[in-house]
């Protein structure tokens, strides 16, 4: 009996403690006559109904206490105390579910300063009934210029904050022989057919074909390099790659800091069943890069820049380096016949060079209506170009436009579509110009996007103190099924060397 009384006393004490710590709204607060300054900025954004809680810090110097109230359209409330607004996952899900997964959240913030409470003007968060893919992946890379430091390809659960390692290059790197990893890619957002590259030490492409892990050497005597930027055909069992000779130039005074140049490039087609490659485009005077497929698997989109040398006293590649601002990529497409494996002559969809612009990284929407891409003044690597913006092409009309609601005055690059075509994701340097971070925006029925929002993190200060860039963000509908150690075992072994053929059917 005494044990029972003691247990009930402890339970009652715990209930009282929890109740006493629950936040409450201040009585008759004064108006601050302003909206709060918050970081990250989630004001007037549109979010998916299944996204993890948005956390943010209220920037109000000298304030000593804070309360934030989220109110749904139907009157349900969520109160959070503290300068750092971090709603619990369960309460956040309950609030969004009560809205039937759509509507508007009103956010009211209160702060205490000098013994008085103040109420800020409300701001709003729109909640869309369009869900977002559960997973995304990205490469984490320090923005230093030391080759092959610790690199990770990660996968993140967007409905929570859970993050896991897909592969870490330190599993096989040594002090004498380092390994670089890049270009993770998936077929139809699934992981039974996917790939990423390992460069230098134990280099090769980790290729997952129908769930089987392989190491492939895509370099042949007839191609410039191993496969670089991959594009899985969504219907047929082939992958398009560019093959590239790239280099970096470091500026001393240019505001863009780094220029990554495509010095030579072609397009190839890879047949994973036969382990063969063949040319798609291999002009001597054109630089072809960044392939991507239409949803029916019969049209290939890519970027191409025409370059002809003028100075016979130096090599073509040296002239390309000197004339780097003259290299401008257009958006092209060609048809592919899956019966013959033949490609048609390419058509130019956007002649960006005539406008003094350059297009990179096209991606076709899942419904085939739009092509999203990055556009800057020149070059193929816009991640460092502060003028670069995300743009949209409407294929039926041929009309293209900048996504002004989502862009910023800093570099935007690496756009990608969610599997339902309702969301885009891209990397941006808008926060501090040094680190790329993931931004997400809703796509409306007219092809226009909402204000982009920063990838939510468990703590609002995560992006301020985390000194790595998020590179090549990609949506996934399921997690990777192999472990980092299984991938390392495969990469440590011999690669199956691909064979070049005129037609890899």
Phi, psi and omega per residue, in radians:
X1 nan -0.738 3.123
X2 -1.089 -0.699 3.118
X3 -1.089 -0.664 -3.137
X4 -1.156 -0.762 3.130
X5 -1.106 -0.720 3.134
X6 -1.100 -0.727 3.133
X7 -1.118 -0.780 -3.130
X8 -1.156 -0.612 3.106
X9 -1.109 -0.753 3.141
X10 -1.148 -0.693 3.109
X11 -1.120 -0.752 3.128
X12 -1.103 -0.704 3.122
X13 -1.116 -0.682 3.133
X14 -1.159 -0.711 3.122
X15 -1.108 -0.751 3.133
X16 -1.105 -0.703 -3.124
X17 -1.123 -0.768 3.127
X18 -1.121 -0.754 -3.119
X19 -1.102 -0.735 -3.098
X20 -1.184 -0.424 -3.130
X21 -1.569 -0.139 -3.124
X22 -1.160 2.395 -3.114
X23 -1.205 2.649 3.068
X24 -2.398 2.680 -3.101
X25 -1.380 2.524 3.119
X26 -1.229 2.641 3.098
X27 -1.465 2.271 3.027
X28 0.819 1.003 3.124
X29 -1.218 2.671 3.051
X30 -1.385 2.694 3.117
X31 -1.463 2.311 3.067
X32 -1.424 -0.243 3.141
X33 1.065 0.548 3.133
X34 -2.722 2.784 2.955
X35 -1.422 2.662 3.137
X36 -1.245 2.673 2.941
X37 -1.616 2.128 -3.097
X38 -2.211 2.687 3.123
X39 -2.451 2.125 -0.020
X40 -1.171 2.871 -3.124
X41 -1.480 1.829 3.119
X42 -1.912 0.280 3.141
X43 -1.220 2.297 3.034
X44 1.063 0.436 3.062
X45 -1.529 2.849 3.031
X46 -1.979 2.215 -3.046
X47 -2.109 2.726 3.066
X48 -1.249 2.716 -3.116
X49 -1.232 -0.236 -3.086
X50 -2.018 0.319 -3.100
X51 -1.353 2.663 3.041
X52 -1.090 2.793 -3.119
X53 -0.987 2.424 3.015
X54 -1.377 2.139 3.093
X55 -1.935 2.496 -3.131
X56 -2.699 2.789 3.083
X57 -1.809 2.398 3.051
X58 -1.552 2.108 -3.120
X59 -1.608 1.742 3.128
X60 -2.537 1.612 -3.095
X61 -1.003 2.483 3.069
X62 1.263 -0.043 3.047
X63 -1.281 2.533 -3.049
X64 -1.938 -0.278 -3.131
X65 -2.654 2.674 -3.061
X66 -2.519 2.576 2.947
X67 -2.432 2.383 3.100
X68 -2.140 2.384 3.139
X69 -2.096 2.144 2.971
X70 -1.728 2.257 -3.136
X71 -2.206 2.210 3.108
X72 -1.449 2.951 3.136
X73 -1.000 -0.568 -3.098
X74 -1.618 0.198 3.002
X75 1.634 -0.046 3.092
X76 -1.246 2.516 -3.033
X77 -2.156 2.673 3.007
X78 -2.380 2.119 3.138
X79 -1.841 2.399 3.118
X80 -2.352 2.293 3.133
X81 -1.735 2.720 3.025
X82 1.850 2.744 3.086
X83 -1.090 -0.696 3.058
X84 -1.536 1.979 -3.079
X85 -1.568 1.859 -3.057
X86 -2.272 1.441 3.126
X87 -1.049 2.536 3.076
X88 -1.250 2.646 -3.094
X89 -1.058 -0.771 -3.101
X90 -1.149 -0.759 -3.129
X91 -1.182 -0.654 3.116
X92 -1.121 -0.798 3.125
X93 -1.104 -0.700 3.138
X94 -1.108 -0.711 -3.139
X95 -1.135 -0.817 -3.128
X96 -1.176 -0.614 3.105
X97 -1.149 -0.619 3.138
X98 -1.139 -0.352 3.112
X99 -1.524 0.066 -3.009
X100 1.003 0.637 2.998
X101 1.165 0.353 3.023
X102 -2.788 2.829 -3.135
X103 2.283 -2.692 -3.072
X104 -2.289 2.305 3.006
X105 -1.673 2.228 2.983
X106 -1.634 2.276 -3.103
X107 -2.025 2.060 3.097
X108 -1.961 2.298 -3.132
X109 -2.102 2.465 -3.127
X110 -2.243 2.564 3.089
X111 -2.512 2.662 3.114
X112 -1.876 2.268 3.114
X113 -2.552 2.246 3.130
X114 1.072 0.571 3.113
X115 1.402 0.040 3.131
X116 -2.100 2.560 3.089
X117 -1.692 2.480 3.138
X118 -2.231 2.594 3.065
X119 -1.962 2.206 3.040
X120 -1.398 2.800 3.007
X121 -1.139 2.603 -3.096
X122 -1.218 2.659 2.861
X123 -2.253 2.998 -2.958
X124 -2.246 2.608 3.018
X125 -2.220 2.108 3.114
X126 -1.482 2.342 3.127
X127 -1.934 2.092 -3.125
X128 -1.612 2.559 3.046
X129 -1.324 -0.153 3.079
X130 -1.336 2.041 3.126
X131 -1.357 2.913 3.113
X132 -2.048 2.681 3.096
X133 -0.958 2.513 -3.004
X134 -1.201 -0.575 -3.010
X135 -2.087 2.671 2.906
X136 -2.423 2.749 3.100
X137 -2.277 2.729 -3.100
X138 -2.820 2.788 3.023
X139 -1.715 2.296 3.052
X140 -1.680 2.187 -3.049
X141 -2.474 2.337 3.081
X142 -1.245 2.502 -3.100
X143 -1.475 0.549 3.011
X144 -1.601 3.067 -3.092
X145 -1.980 0.488 3.056
X146 -1.525 2.187 -3.056
X147 -1.182 2.341 2.937
X148 1.035 0.784 2.910
X149 -1.251 -3.042 -3.108
X150 -1.053 2.111 3.133
X151 -2.123 2.492 3.107
X152 -2.307 2.388 2.859
X153 -1.771 2.105 -2.990
X154 -2.027 2.748 2.951
X155 -2.175 2.407 -3.060
X156 -2.153 2.363 3.029
X157 -1.465 1.996 -3.085
X158 -1.269 -0.319 3.128
X159 -1.476 -0.225 3.044
X160 -2.343 -2.826 3.046
X161 -1.921 0.179 -3.052
X162 -1.170 2.320 -3.102
X163 -2.316 2.374 -3.123
X164 -2.329 2.697 3.127
X165 -1.464 2.216 2.955
X166 -1.437 -0.844 3.086
X167 -2.767 2.517 3.113
X168 -2.163 2.224 -3.042
X169 -1.193 -0.305 -3.134
X170 -1.260 -0.176 3.086
X171 -1.136 -0.485 -3.117
X172 -2.160 -0.192 3.121
X173 -1.258 2.591 3.036
X174 -2.229 3.009 3.131
X175 -1.080 -0.574 -3.108
X176 -1.595 -0.536 -3.040
X177 -2.296 1.887 -3.073
X178 -1.788 2.744 -3.108
X179 -2.147 2.353 3.031
X180 -1.813 2.593 3.106
X181 -2.298 2.495 -3.114
X182 -2.905 3.057 2.971
X183 1.027 0.879 2.979
X184 -1.198 2.431 -3.067
X185 -2.708 2.720 -3.005
X186 -2.392 2.683 3.035
X187 -1.672 2.080 3.106
X188 0.970 0.620 3.045
X189 1.186 0.176 -3.132
X190 -1.885 2.905 -2.994
X191 -1.954 0.059 3.039
X192 -1.287 -0.360 3.035
X193 -2.303 1.854 -3.055
X194 -2.741 3.096 3.127
X195 -2.858 2.789 2.791
X196 -2.635 2.769 -3.099
X197 -1.701 2.550 2.879
X198 -2.018 2.341 -3.101
X199 -2.015 2.719 3.109
X200 1.120 -2.006 -3.008
X201 -1.047 2.134 -3.127
X202 0.951 0.709 -3.049
X203 -1.210 2.741 3.138
X204 2.754 3.044 3.098
X205 -1.763 2.104 3.011
X206 -1.355 1.918 -3.025
X207 -2.029 2.140 3.086
X208 -1.788 2.018 -3.109
X209 -2.071 1.960 -3.095
X210 0.875 0.762 3.066
X211 1.542 -0.171 -3.117
X212 -1.656 2.225 3.125
X213 -1.468 2.308 3.108
X214 -2.367 2.796 2.957
X215 -2.011 2.104 -3.045
X216 -2.042 2.414 2.972
X217 -1.807 1.862 -3.060
X218 -1.541 -0.023 3.115
X219 -1.391 2.287 3.064
X220 -2.239 2.974 3.117
X221 -1.185 -0.276 -3.081
X222 -1.791 0.075 -3.113
X223 -2.197 2.726 -3.068
X224 -1.127 -0.699 -3.046
X225 -2.726 -3.086 2.911
X226 -1.211 2.902 3.129
X227 -1.030 2.482 -3.115
X228 -2.001 -1.553 -3.047
X229 -1.470 1.955 -3.003
X230 -1.579 2.695 3.021
X231 -2.544 1.844 3.084
X232 -1.243 2.286 3.013
X233 -1.187 2.244 -3.051
X234 -1.250 -0.281 -3.073
X235 -2.014 -0.733 -3.015
X236 -1.870 2.791 -3.009
X237 -1.536 1.112 3.085
X238 -2.461 2.785 3.100
X239 -2.317 2.313 3.028
X240 -1.647 2.455 3.081
X241 -2.326 2.756 2.768
X242 -1.689 2.681 2.994
X243 -2.066 2.233 -2.891
X244 -2.353 2.621 2.878
X245 -2.011 1.817 -3.052
X246 -1.979 2.781 3.090
X247 -2.647 2.881 -3.139
X248 -2.047 2.488 3.011
X249 -2.148 2.310 -3.127
X250 -1.853 2.116 -3.117
X251 -1.458 2.612 3.067
X252 -1.645 -0.524 -3.103
X253 -2.248 -0.238 -3.094
X254 -1.154 2.411 -3.105
X255 -1.155 -0.301 -3.138
X256 -1.518 -0.142 2.997
X257 1.215 -0.988 -3.006
X258 -2.266 2.448 3.012
X259 -2.123 1.979 3.033
X260 -1.658 2.109 -3.017
X261 -1.976 2.488 3.031
X262 -1.641 1.778 -3.035
X263 -1.535 -0.410 3.054
X264 -2.829 2.399 -3.127
X265 -2.810 2.566 3.047
X266 -2.365 3.068 3.024
X267 -1.999 2.429 3.095
X268 -2.244 2.799 3.046
X269 -2.020 2.330 -3.119
X270 -2.003 2.291 3.047
X271 -1.832 1.861 -3.074
X272 -1.260 -0.335 3.108
X273 -1.275 -0.765 -3.114
X274 -1.684 -0.152 -3.089
X275 0.982 0.868 -3.130
X276 -2.196 2.688 3.066
X277 -2.257 2.674 3.054
X278 -2.546 2.822 -3.133
X279 -1.308 2.515 2.924
X280 -1.828 -0.923 3.081
X281 -2.402 2.303 3.122
X282 -2.645 0.921 3.109
X283 -1.259 2.526 3.120
X284 -1.284 -0.410 -3.062
X285 -1.955 0.128 3.113
X286 -2.151 2.503 3.063
X287 -1.832 1.971 -3.080
X288 -1.938 2.319 -3.025
X289 -2.743 2.897 3.029
X290 1.029 1.117 3.083
X291 -1.295 2.658 2.963
X292 -2.718 2.666 -3.019
X293 -1.827 2.684 2.943
X294 -1.297 2.800 -3.114
X295 -1.041 -0.499 3.130
X296 -1.468 -0.031 3.073
X297 1.290 0.229 -3.044
X298 -2.008 -0.044 3.075
X299 -2.219 2.289 3.097
X300 -1.890 2.197 3.044
X301 -1.777 2.582 3.106
X302 -2.844 3.025 3.123
X303 -1.944 2.514 -3.102
X304 -2.552 2.336 3.077
X305 -2.081 2.322 3.100
X306 -1.614 2.259 -3.138
X307 -2.464 2.152 3.065
X308 -2.121 2.270 -3.108
X309 -1.200 2.568 3.115
X310 -2.013 -0.420 -3.053
X311 -1.848 1.892 -3.109
X312 -1.365 -0.129 -3.107
X313 -1.435 -0.239 -3.139
X314 -2.244 2.913 3.135
X315 -1.247 2.777 3.124
X316 -1.062 -0.736 -3.084
X317 -1.187 -0.627 3.070
X318 -1.151 -0.677 3.097
X319 -1.152 -0.626 3.073
X320 -1.067 -0.695 3.116
X321 -1.134 -0.760 -3.122
X322 -1.208 -0.562 -3.098
X323 -1.873 0.648 -3.002
X324 -1.049 -0.501 -3.138
X325 -1.353 -0.183 3.099
X326 -1.489 -0.191 -3.069
X327 -1.551 1.945 -3.054
X328 -2.301 2.287 -3.006
X329 -1.744 2.355 3.024
X330 -1.695 2.862 3.054
X331 -1.727 2.154 -3.104
X332 -2.181 2.902 3.011
X333 -2.577 2.715 3.034
X334 -2.534 2.685 3.126
X335 -1.526 2.586 3.109
X336 -2.181 2.335 3.103
X337 -1.728 1.935 -3.107
X338 -1.218 -0.228 3.092
X339 -1.429 -0.671 -3.105
X340 -1.855 -0.225 -3.067
X341 1.147 0.363 -3.135
X342 -1.667 2.541 3.101
X343 -1.887 2.519 3.086
X344 -1.384 2.995 2.995
X345 -1.150 2.462 -3.057
X346 -1.306 2.625 3.012
X347 -1.907 2.505 3.081
X348 -1.543 2.085 3.140
X349 -1.550 -0.713 3.068
X350 -2.377 2.085 3.080
X351 -1.556 1.424 -3.089
X352 -1.190 -0.579 -3.100
X353 -1.046 -0.628 3.121
X354 -1.125 -0.458 3.128
X355 -1.614 0.041 -3.086
X356 1.286 0.509 -3.101
X357 -2.211 3.022 3.142
X358 -2.476 2.326 -3.080
X359 -1.885 2.406 3.088
X360 -2.424 2.833 2.935
X361 0.945 0.948 3.094
X362 -1.237 2.543 3.035
X363 -2.475 2.312 -3.080
X364 -1.589 2.423 3.121
X365 -1.163 2.651 -3.115
X366 -1.033 -0.429 3.096
X367 -1.591 -0.004 3.088
X368 1.335 0.158 -3.085
X369 -1.480 -0.556 -2.968
X370 -2.269 2.726 2.913
X371 -2.134 2.162 3.071
X372 -1.737 2.548 -3.094
X373 -2.766 2.924 3.020
X374 -1.762 2.492 3.120
X375 -2.335 2.306 3.062
X376 -2.391 -2.931 -3.075
X377 -1.381 -0.498 -3.084
X378 -2.886 2.940 2.980
X379 1.369 3.075 -3.061
X380 -1.999 -0.044 -3.048
X381 -2.191 1.471 -2.987
X382 -1.450 0.012 -3.102
X383 -1.086 -0.404 3.099
X384 -1.828 0.016 -3.065
X385 -1.629 1.962 -3.009
X386 -1.198 -0.295 3.111
X387 -1.526 -0.106 -3.015
X388 -1.247 2.401 3.127
X389 -2.272 2.810 3.024
X390 -1.577 2.311 -3.089
X391 -2.244 2.873 -3.116
X392 -2.277 2.335 3.015
X393 -1.913 2.219 3.006
X394 -1.571 1.952 -2.985
X395 -1.141 -0.623 -3.080
X396 -1.136 -0.681 -3.074
X397 -1.737 -0.343 -3.052
X398 1.378 0.110 -3.121
X399 -1.461 2.376 3.063
X400 -2.234 2.749 -3.075
X401 -2.783 2.708 3.047
X402 -1.355 2.560 3.091
X403 -1.551 1.338 -2.979
X404 -1.065 -0.568 -3.131
X405 -1.161 -0.423 -3.040
X406 -1.851 -0.379 -3.105
X407 -1.359 2.956 3.077
X408 -2.369 -3.040 3.102
X409 -1.455 -0.036 3.128
X410 -1.917 -3.089 -3.005
X411 -1.212 2.236 2.965
X412 -2.071 2.433 -3.094
X413 -2.783 -3.119 3.078
X414 0.852 1.015 3.088
X415 -1.329 2.627 3.042
X416 -2.657 2.756 -3.097
X417 -1.770 2.560 2.909
X418 -1.287 2.857 -3.045
X419 -1.173 -0.429 3.102
X420 -1.625 0.004 3.096
X421 1.262 0.209 -3.089
X422 -1.684 -0.187 -3.084
X423 -2.387 2.548 2.944
X424 -2.073 2.752 3.112
X425 -2.384 2.513 3.134
X426 -2.702 2.898 3.075
X427 -1.683 2.560 -3.104
X428 -2.524 2.538 3.046
X429 -1.837 0.388 -3.011
X430 -1.139 -0.378 -3.025
X431 -1.355 -0.740 -3.099
X432 -2.567 0.087 3.128
X433 1.233 -0.134 -3.082
X434 -1.803 -0.590 -3.050
X435 -2.009 2.355 2.988
X436 -1.469 2.342 3.102
X437 -2.268 2.788 -3.043
X438 -1.499 2.212 3.041
X439 -2.082 2.557 -3.066
X440 -2.215 2.458 3.119
X441 -2.460 2.567 3.099
X442 -1.449 2.466 3.114
X443 -1.860 2.097 3.139
X444 -1.418 3.031 -3.109
X445 -1.135 -0.294 3.130
X446 -1.667 0.124 3.125
X447 1.431 0.106 3.077
X448 -1.663 2.671 -3.067
X449 -1.968 2.788 3.105
X450 -1.482 3.084 2.992
X451 -1.033 2.286 -3.096
X452 -1.356 2.572 3.107
X453 -2.143 2.597 -3.115
X454 -1.257 2.461 3.081
X455 -0.872 2.089 -3.099
X456 -1.144 2.501 3.079
X457 -2.207 2.835 -3.075
X458 -1.129 -0.586 3.091
X459 -2.088 2.402 -3.080
X460 -1.080 -0.470 -3.075
X461 -1.505 0.040 -3.051
X462 -0.911 -0.878 -3.050
X463 -1.266 -0.338 3.125
X464 -1.318 -0.660 -3.040
X465 -1.782 -0.169 -3.088
X466 -1.522 1.995 -2.973
X467 -1.719 0.930 3.029
X468 -2.468 2.659 3.091
X469 -1.645 2.610 3.065
X470 -1.675 1.974 -3.001
X471 -1.966 2.370 3.104
X472 0.909 1.140 3.085
X473 -1.178 2.335 -3.107
X474 -2.356 2.339 3.063
X475 -1.317 2.619 3.058
X476 -2.492 2.589 3.070
X477 -1.785 -0.018 3.098
X478 -2.690 2.756 -3.140
X479 -1.387 2.833 3.037
X480 -1.137 2.485 -3.002
X481 -1.732 -0.171 3.103
X482 -1.780 2.827 3.119
X483 -1.624 2.810 3.059
X484 -0.993 -0.585 -3.108
X485 -1.282 -0.601 3.050
X486 -1.146 -0.695 3.093
X487 -1.122 -0.721 -3.139
X488 -1.106 -0.698 3.117
X489 -1.047 -0.729 -3.134
X490 -1.200 -0.776 -3.121
X491 -1.176 -0.435 3.113
X492 -1.314 -0.246 -3.109
X493 -1.583 -3.056 3.137
X494 -1.321 2.564 3.109
X495 -1.618 2.498 3.008
X496 -1.389 2.068 -3.026
X497 -1.426 2.199 3.112
X498 -1.238 2.671 3.139
X499 -1.933 2.371 3.099
X500 -1.470 2.348 3.042
X501 -2.367 2.824 3.091
X502 -1.205 -0.468 3.114
X503 -2.593 2.042 -2.996
X504 -1.584 0.427 3.077
X505 -1.026 nan nan
